[in-house]
């Protein structure tokens, strides 16, 4: 019993340190936005997606109000500079299509406005305070694996929805559980199967992300009435769909229950691997 309690305490502490590291790095990102806007905004968005994904693995050990408050703050930080991010993506893509021209965002452009940055910094400070108070007492590997398999099932469900109705909305909605699988598999390496699922989730997420970027460009091209660009965008989207489902078949080919059993066996019989999982990136 003492050994199990000690092991649970270490697991709780490791997850807590990873979550706190992500929150603290978000504040550092915001301090660097003015100097390196595109790079730091991307880093901020990535960290907040990561943090929200890992919350799902420790869900049973956080009171719902606290978990919701942390998730809301992380989501708000992720979206703080979303307009600039979308504008930058569209500007980069526009130059590649006839009739749209190059309207790239200047490198020295202000990141939204100073009010946005000030508000985001305040949110980051609150996030650090909230995460620092998360105890995660009693967290077990069974809790973590239950959350992981839940994310896997959500990804499969979203895949089936896309197979039935291949719309911009369904593809974009699918990307979130896939990204969650990526971040969760990353933090759980080197447990059995995690390296494969991390790579497969990354490939699928990249392709879904490209589809979303093309959807954003399609809206811009439609406003510009650029017929040639619209045709090329549609052509690229048609070519991308088979690649998306091919990547999905490699990620979602396993049965959820078998994944859970495989992970339980790994923790039981390979403690050295278990000790290497859940570390700061």
C-alpha positions in Angstrom: 0.0 0.0 0.0 2.8 2.4 0.9 4.6 1.7 -2.4 1.3 2.3 -4.4 0.7 5.6 -2.5 4.3 6.8 -3.1 3.9 5.9 -6.8 0.6 7.8 -7.1 2.2 10.8 -5.4 5.1 10.9 -7.9 2.7 10.6 -10.8 0.6 13.5 -9.5 3.7 15.6 -9.0 5.0 14.9 -12.5 1.8 15.8 -14.2 1.5 18.9 -12.0 5.0 20.0 -13.0 4.3 19.6 -16.7 1.1 21.6 -16.5 2.8 24.3 -14.5 5.7 24.5 -16.9 3.3 25.0 -19.8 1.5 27.8 -18.0 4.8 29.5 -17.1 6.1 29.3 -20.6 2.9 30.9 -21.9 3.8 34.0 -19.9 7.3 34.0 -21.3 5.8 33.8 -24.8 3.7 36.9 -24.2 6.7 38.8 -23.1 8.4 38.1 -26.4 5.4 38.8 -28.7 6.5 42.3 -29.7 9.9 41.1 -30.8 8.9 37.8 -32.5 5.2 37.9 -33.1 4.5 35.0 -35.5 6.9 32.6 -33.7 5.7 33.4 -30.2 2.0 33.4 -31.1 2.4 30.0 -32.6 4.2 28.8 -29.4 1.5 30.2 -27.2 -1.3 28.5 -29.1 0.6 25.2 -29.1 1.2 25.3 -25.3 -2.4 26.1 -24.5 -3.6 23.3 -26.7 -1.2 21.0 -25.0 -2.3 22.1 -21.5 -6.0 21.5 -22.3 -5.2 18.1 -23.7 -3.3 17.0 -20.6 -6.1 18.2 -18.4 -8.2 15.4 -19.9 -5.7 12.8 -18.6 -6.0 14.1 -15.0 -9.7 15.0 -15.1 -10.9 12.8 -12.2 -8.5 14.5 -9.8 -9.5 18.1 -10.4 -12.8 19.5 -9.1 -15.0 20.5 -12.0 -15.1 24.3 -11.3 -11.3 24.4 -11.1 -10.9 22.3 -14.2 -13.3 24.4 -16.2 -11.7 27.7 -15.1 -8.2 26.5 -16.2 -9.6 25.2 -19.5 -11.4 28.5 -20.1 -8.3 30.6 -19.4 -6.1 28.3 -21.6 -8.7 28.6 -24.4 -8.8 32.4 -24.1 -5.0 32.6 -24.3 -4.9 30.3 -27.3 -7.4 32.6 -29.1 -5.9 35.9 -28.0 -4.2 36.5 -31.3 -6.3 34.3 -33.5 -7.2 37.1 -36.0 -3.5 37.8 -36.6 -2.7 34.1 -36.9 -5.5 33.6 -39.5 -4.5 36.8 -41.4 -0.9 35.6 -41.5 -1.8 32.1 -42.8 -4.0 33.6 -45.5 -1.3 36.1 -46.5 1.2 33.3 -46.9 -1.1 31.2 -48.9 -2.5 34.0 -51.1 0.9 34.4 -52.9 0.6 30.8 -54.1 -2.6 31.2 -55.9 -3.3 33.2 -59.1 -5.5 36.3 -58.8 -5.0 36.7 -55.1 -1.6 38.3 -54.9 0.7 38.8 -52.0 -0.7 40.6 -49.0 1.7 39.3 -46.3 1.4 40.8 -42.9 4.4 43.0 -42.3 7.0 41.5 -39.9 6.9 44.5 -37.6 3.1 44.7 -37.4 1.7 45.1 -33.9 0.2 41.9 -32.5 -3.4 42.9 -32.5 -3.1 45.8 -30.0 -1.6 46.6 -26.6 -4.9 46.0 -24.9 -5.0 42.4 -26.1 -1.5 41.7 -25.0 -2.1 43.3 -21.5 -5.2 41.2 -21.1 -3.5 38.1 -22.2 -0.6 38.6 -19.7 -3.2 39.0 -16.9 -4.8 35.8 -18.0 -1.4 34.0 -18.1 -0.7 35.1 -14.5 -4.1 33.9 -13.3 -3.5 30.6 -15.2 -0.2 30.1 -13.4 -1.9 30.7 -10.0 -4.7 28.3 -10.8 -2.4 25.5 -12.0 0.0 25.9 -9.1 -2.9 25.1 -6.8 -3.9 21.9 -8.6 -2.9 19.0 -6.3 -4.0 16.1 -8.5 -4.1 14.0 -5.3 -4.6 10.3 -5.8 -3.9 10.3 -9.5 -3.4 6.8 -10.8 -2.3 5.3 -14.1 -5.8 3.9 -14.5 -7.1 7.5 -14.4 -4.6 8.6 -17.0 -5.3 5.7 -19.3 -9.1 6.1 -19.0 -8.6 9.7 -20.2 -6.3 8.7 -23.0 -8.7 6.1 -24.3 -11.6 8.6 -24.1 -9.7 10.9 -26.4 -9.0 8.1 -28.7 -12.7 7.2 -28.9 -13.5 10.9 -29.5 -11.1 10.9 -32.4 -12.6 7.8 -34.0 -16.1 9.2 -33.5 -15.1 12.5 -35.3 -13.5 10.4 -38.1 -16.8 8.6 -38.7 -18.7 11.9 -38.7 -16.3 13.1 -41.4 -16.7 9.9 -43.4 -20.5 10.5 -43.4 -20.4 14.2 -44.2 -17.1 15.7 -45.5 -17.6 19.4 -44.7 -15.3 22.1 -43.6 -16.9 22.1 -40.2 -16.6 18.4 -39.6 -12.9 18.3 -40.7 -12.1 21.3 -38.4 -14.0 19.7 -35.5 -12.1 16.5 -36.0 -8.7 18.1 -35.6 -9.2 18.9 -31.9 -9.3 15.3 -30.6 -6.5 14.4 -33.0 -4.3 17.1 -31.6 -5.3 15.9 -28.1 -4.1 12.5 -29.1 -0.8 14.0 -30.3 -0.1 15.9 -27.1 -1.2 13.0 -24.8 0.9 10.5 -26.7 3.9 12.8 -26.6 3.8 13.2 -22.8 3.2 9.4 -22.3 6.2 8.4 -24.3 8.0 5.9 -24.1 5.0 3.7 -23.0 4.0 1.0 -25.5 2.5 2.3 -28.7 2.9 6.0 -27.9 5.7 6.8 -30.4 3.6 5.3 -33.2 0.4 7.1 -32.2 2.3 10.4 -31.7 3.7 10.3 -35.2 0.3 9.2 -36.7 -1.6 11.9 -34.9 1.0 14.5 -36.0 0.6 13.5 -39.7 -3.2 13.5 -39.5 -3.3 16.8 -37.6 -1.0 18.5 -40.1 -3.3 17.4 -43.0 -6.4 18.5 -41.2 -4.7 21.8 -40.4 -3.9 22.3 -44.1 -7.5 21.6 -45.0 -8.6 24.3 -42.5 -6.1 26.8 -43.9 -7.4 26.1 -47.4 -11.0 26.7 -46.1 -9.8 30.1 -44.7 -8.3 30.9 -48.1 -11.4 29.7 -49.9 -13.4 32.3 -48.0 -10.9 35.0 -48.9 -10.9 34.0 -52.6 -14.7 34.0 -52.7 -14.8 37.5 -51.4 -12.2 38.5 -54.1 -14.2 36.6 -56.8 -10.9 35.0 -57.9 -12.3 32.1 -60.0 -9.0 30.6 -60.9 -7.9 30.6 -57.3 -11.2 29.0 -56.2 -10.7 26.2 -58.7 -7.1 25.5 -57.6 -8.1 25.6 -53.9 -10.9 23.1 -54.6 -8.5 20.9 -56.5 -6.1 20.8 -53.6 -8.9 20.0 -51.1 -10.1 17.1 -53.2 -6.5 15.7 -53.3 -6.1 16.2 -49.6 -9.1 14.2 -48.5 -7.8 10.7 -49.4 -4.5 11.6 -47.7 -6.4 12.6 -44.6 -8.3 9.3 -44.4 -5.2 7.3 -45.1 -3.4 8.9 -42.2 -6.5 8.3 -40.0 -6.5 4.6 -40.8 -3.0 4.3 -39.3 -4.0 6.2 -36.1 -7.4 4.7 -35.4 -6.9 1.0 -36.4 -6.6 -0.3 -32.8 -9.5 -1.2 -30.5 -9.7 1.2 -27.5 -10.0 -1.6 -25.0 -6.8 -3.3 -26.3 -4.9 0.0 -26.0 -6.0 0.2 -22.4 -4.9 -3.3 -21.7 -1.6 -2.8 -23.5 -0.8 0.3 -21.3 -1.8 -1.5 -18.1 0.6 -4.3 -19.0 3.4 -1.8 -19.8 3.1 -0.1 -16.4 3.0 -3.5 -14.6 5.9 -5.2 -16.3 8.1 -2.3 -17.5 8.6 0.1 -14.6 11.7 1.5 -16.2 9.7 2.8 -19.1 7.0 4.1 -16.8 9.6 6.2 -15.0 10.5 8.0 -18.2 7.0 9.1 -19.0 5.4 12.5 -18.1 8.4 14.8 -18.3 8.7 18.5 -19.2 9.2 19.1 -22.9 
